[in-house]
Amino acid sequence: MMQLPAQVGVILVDHGSRRNEANAMLLDVVAMFKRYTQHAIVEPAHMELADPDIAAAFAACVAQGATYVVVHPYFLAPGRHSTSDIPRLVSEAAQNFPLVGFHVTQPLGLDEKMAQIILDRINHCVRHQYRCDYCAGTGCCDARTAHQPAPAGH
């Protein structure tokens, strides 16, 4: 795995939510990314509805020594937020740091690795029909058949 230069700051940005659980997940994503890459300057940001916002995350990267900031929209598809709103907010944040360069990446989008993640999620449901922590009490499953065993071999 290619290491990022130490002076690069990374911001992982999601939409932001009124639900604390949704916002907390971005912290888990940032922690996972830091463990995986061993990169020191990685900050979370929410586009709206929650803190930290993009401007605060950008400033935090610079405070840690970043001279270049790469912002990754943690979104599945390119849409108005990832192609317009986030680049505008990053550009506005960068105006406070004229010597710091920046770039906004494409969102997660279409990647064959996503097919494996989708398959993993589907297999999880097949193996744990109606008996997993994710679905418990959410209405995600057809609880009418909760008494049926999982298919053989799973």
C-alpha contacts under 8 A as a table, 3 or more apart, distances in Angstrom:
res1	aa1	res2	aa2	distance
3	Q	37	T	6.98
3	Q	39	H	7.64
4	L	8	V	6.75
4	L	39	H	6.90
5	P	8	V	5.66
6	A	9	G	7.93
6	A	39	H	7.35
6	A	40	A	7.37
6	A	41	I	7.77
6	A	66	A	7.70
7	Q	65	G	6.08
7	Q	66	A	4.50
7	Q	67	T	5.56
7	Q	68	Y	6.58
8	V	41	I	7.08
8	V	66	A	5.16
8	V	67	T	6.29
8	V	68	Y	4.96
8	V	69	V	5.60
8	V	70	V	7.13
9	G	41	I	4.91
9	G	42	V	6.00
9	G	43	E	7.84
9	G	61	C	5.28
9	G	62	V	7.44
9	G	66	A	5.05
9	G	67	T	7.48
9	G	68	Y	6.12
9	G	69	V	4.49
9	G	70	V	6.16
10	V	41	I	6.12
10	V	42	V	4.64
10	V	43	E	6.22
10	V	61	C	7.38
10	V	69	V	5.71
10	V	70	V	4.95
10	V	71	V	5.79
10	V	72	H	7.48
11	I	42	V	5.74
11	I	43	E	4.81
11	I	44	P	5.66
11	I	45	A	6.63
11	I	54	I	7.99
11	I	57	A	6.72
11	I	58	F	7.31
11	I	69	V	7.31
11	I	70	V	6.30
11	I	71	V	4.62
11	I	72	H	6.11
12	L	26	L	7.83
12	L	30	V	6.90
12	L	42	V	7.49
12	L	43	E	6.38
12	L	44	P	5.12
12	L	45	A	6.19
12	L	71	V	6.01
12	L	72	H	4.96
12	L	73	P	6.11
12	L	74	Y	6.17
13	V	26	L	7.91
13	V	44	P	5.95
13	V	45	A	4.60
13	V	46	H	5.32
13	V	47	M	6.49
13	V	54	I	7.44
13	V	71	V	7.09
13	V	72	H	6.14
13	V	73	P	4.96
13	V	74	Y	5.53
14	D	26	L	7.18
14	D	45	A	6.63
14	D	46	H	5.08
14	D	47	M	6.11
14	D	73	P	6.08
14	D	74	Y	5.05
14	D	75	F	6.53
15	H	46	H	5.42
15	H	47	M	4.88
15	H	48	E	6.11
15	H	49	L	7.87
15	H	75	F	7.91
16	G	22	A	7.58
16	G	23	N	6.08
16	G	46	H	4.62
16	G	47	M	5.88
16	G	48	E	5.28
16	G	49	L	5.28
16	G	50	A	5.48
17	S	20	N	7.14
17	S	22	A	6.26
17	S	23	N	6.10
17	S	48	E	7.56
17	S	49	L	5.56
17	S	50	A	6.35
18	R	23	N	7.98
18	R	49	L	6.24
18	R	50	A	7.07
19	R	22	A	5.47
19	R	23	N	6.63
20	N	23	N	5.11
20	N	24	A	6.00
21	E	24	A	5.07
21	E	25	M	6.43
22	A	25	M	5.38
22	A	26	L	7.35
23	N	26	L	5.67
23	N	27	L	7.35
23	N	46	H	7.87
23	N	50	A	7.42
24	A	27	L	5.27
24	A	28	D	6.76
25	M	28	D	5.02
25	M	29	V	6.33
26	L	29	V	4.90
26	L	30	V	6.15
26	L	44	P	6.59
27	L	30	V	5.06
27	L	31	A	6.15
27	L	44	P	6.47
28	D	31	A	5.05
28	D	32	M	6.06
29	V	32	M	5.07
29	V	33	F	6.09
30	V	33	F	5.07
30	V	34	K	6.12
30	V	42	V	6.75
30	V	43	E	6.82
30	V	44	P	6.35
31	A	34	K	5.10
31	A	35	R	6.20
32	M	35	R	5.14
32	M	36	Y	6.08
33	F	36	Y	5.07
33	F	37	T	5.97
33	F	38	Q	7.89
34	K	37	T	5.30
34	K	38	Q	5.17
34	K	39	H	5.48
34	K	40	A	6.91
34	K	42	V	6.77
35	R	38	Q	5.26
35	R	39	H	7.75
39	H	42	V	6.97
41	I	61	C	6.11
41	I	64	Q	6.75
41	I	66	A	7.38
42	V	61	C	7.28
43	E	57	A	5.78
43	E	60	A	7.40
43	E	61	C	6.98
44	P	52	P	7.06
44	P	57	A	6.50
45	A	51	D	6.89
45	A	52	P	5.16
45	A	53	D	4.96
45	A	54	I	5.18
45	A	56	A	7.79
45	A	57	A	5.86
46	H	49	L	7.21
46	H	50	A	5.92
46	H	51	D	6.23
46	H	52	P	6.14
46	H	53	D	5.06
46	H	54	I	6.48
47	M	50	A	7.78
47	M	53	D	6.03
47	M	54	I	6.40
47	M	86	I	6.80
48	E	51	D	7.76
48	E	53	D	6.78
50	A	53	D	6.88
52	P	55	A	7.98
52	P	56	A	5.81
52	P	57	A	6.36
53	D	56	A	5.43
53	D	57	A	6.33
54	I	57	A	5.09
54	I	58	F	6.00
54	I	89	L	6.71
54	I	90	V	6.48
54	I	93	A	7.03
55	A	58	F	5.12
55	A	59	A	6.21
55	A	89	L	7.39
55	A	90	V	7.02
55	A	92	E	7.72
55	A	93	A	4.67
55	A	94	A	7.88
56	A	59	A	5.13
56	A	60	A	6.13
57	A	60	A	4.95
57	A	61	C	6.26
58	F	61	C	5.19
58	F	62	V	6.41
58	F	69	V	7.30
58	F	90	V	7.77
58	F	93	A	6.58
58	F	94	A	7.34
59	A	62	V	5.11
59	A	63	A	6.07
59	A	93	A	7.83
60	A	63	A	5.00
60	A	64	Q	6.35
61	C	64	Q	5.20
61	C	65	G	6.64
61	C	66	A	5.43
61	C	69	V	7.28
62	V	65	G	5.10
62	V	66	A	4.59
62	V	67	T	6.59
62	V	100	V	7.86
63	A	66	A	7.19
66	A	69	V	6.57
66	A	100	V	7.56
67	T	99	L	7.22
67	T	100	V	4.78
67	T	101	G	6.54
68	Y	100	V	5.26
68	Y	101	G	4.57
68	Y	102	F	5.41
69	V	100	V	7.28
69	V	101	G	6.27
69	V	102	F	4.58
69	V	103	H	6.49
70	V	102	F	5.60
70	V	103	H	4.90
70	V	104	V	5.82
70	V	105	T	7.12
71	V	90	V	7.89
71	V	102	F	7.58
71	V	103	H	6.19
71	V	104	V	4.66
71	V	105	T	6.16
72	H	104	V	5.95
72	H	105	T	5.13
72	H	106	Q	6.96
72	H	107	P	6.59
73	P	82	S	5.98
73	P	86	I	7.57
73	P	104	V	7.53
73	P	105	T	6.90
73	P	106	Q	6.93
73	P	107	P	5.10
73	P	108	L	7.59
74	Y	107	P	6.02
74	Y	108	L	6.51
75	F	78	P	7.50
75	F	82	S	7.28
75	F	107	P	5.26
75	F	108	L	5.93
75	F	109	G	7.58
76	L	107	P	5.97
76	L	108	L	4.99
76	L	109	G	5.01
77	A	107	P	6.09
77	A	108	L	6.70
77	A	109	G	4.92
77	A	110	L	7.87
78	P	81	H	7.72
78	P	82	S	5.68
78	P	83	T	6.26
78	P	106	Q	7.23
78	P	107	P	6.13
78	P	109	G	6.97
79	G	82	S	5.55
79	G	83	T	5.89
79	G	84	S	7.89
80	R	83	T	5.33
80	R	84	S	5.27
80	R	85	D	6.34
81	H	84	S	5.57
81	H	85	D	4.60
81	H	86	I	5.73
82	S	85	D	6.33
82	S	86	I	5.48
82	S	87	P	7.16
82	S	106	Q	7.39
82	S	107	P	6.69
83	T	86	I	6.77
83	T	87	P	6.56
83	T	106	Q	7.95
84	S	87	P	5.53
84	S	88	R	6.13
85	D	88	R	5.20
85	D	89	L	6.20
86	I	89	L	5.06
86	I	90	V	6.05
86	I	104	V	7.92
87	P	90	V	5.10
87	P	91	S	6.05
87	P	104	V	6.28
88	R	91	S	5.10
88	R	92	E	6.20
89	L	92	E	5.08
89	L	93	A	6.18
90	V	93	A	5.03
90	V	94	A	6.07
90	V	102	F	7.92
90	V	104	V	7.89
91	S	94	A	5.06
91	S	95	Q	6.45
92	E	95	Q	5.38
92	E	96	N	7.73
93	A	96	N	6.04
93	A	97	F	7.71
94	A	97	F	5.18
94	A	98	P	6.55
94	A	100	V	7.02
94	A	101	G	7.66
94	A	102	F	7.42
95	Q	98	P	5.69
97	F	100	V	5.54
98	P	101	G	7.70
106	Q	109	G	7.50
108	L	111	D	7.53
110	L	114	M	7.20
111	D	114	M	5.55
111	D	115	A	7.54
112	E	115	A	5.35
112	E	116	Q	7.24
113	K	116	Q	5.39
113	K	117	I	6.68
114	M	117	I	5.02
114	M	118	I	6.16
115	A	118	I	5.10
115	A	119	L	6.12
116	Q	119	L	5.01
116	Q	120	D	6.05
117	I	120	D	5.00
117	I	121	R	6.28
118	I	121	R	5.19
118	I	122	I	6.27
119	L	122	I	5.07
119	L	123	N	6.02
120	D	123	N	5.14
120	D	124	H	6.12
121	R	124	H	5.10
121	R	125	C	6.53
122	I	125	C	5.24
122	I	126	V	6.33
123	N	126	V	4.98
123	N	127	R	6.03
124	H	127	R	5.21
124	H	128	H	6.03
125	C	128	H	5.19
125	C	129	Q	5.46
125	C	130	Y	7.67
125	C	132	C	7.94
126	V	129	Q	5.51
126	V	150	A	6.68
126	V	151	P	7.35
126	V	154	H	7.42
127	R	150	A	5.82
127	R	151	P	7.29
127	R	154	H	5.06
128	H	131	R	5.21
128	H	132	C	5.79
128	H	150	A	6.53
129	Q	132	C	7.30
129	Q	146	A	7.09
129	Q	148	Q	7.98
129	Q	149	P	7.43
129	Q	150	A	5.84
130	Y	135	C	6.90
130	Y	136	A	7.45
130	Y	141	C	6.12
130	Y	142	D	7.62
130	Y	143	A	6.61
130	Y	146	A	5.36
131	R	135	C	7.57
131	R	136	A	7.19
131	R	146	A	7.71
132	C	135	C	5.87
132	C	136	A	6.38
133	D	136	A	5.29
134	Y	138	T	7.99
135	C	138	T	5.42
135	C	139	G	6.91
135	C	140	C	5.45
135	C	141	C	6.44
136	A	139	G	7.69
137	G	140	C	7.97
138	T	141	C	7.73
139	G	142	D	7.18
139	G	143	A	7.56
142	D	145	T	6.31
142	D	146	A	7.21
143	A	146	A	4.82
144	R	147	H	7.87
145	T	148	Q	5.69
150	A	154	H	6.71
151	P	154	H	6.07
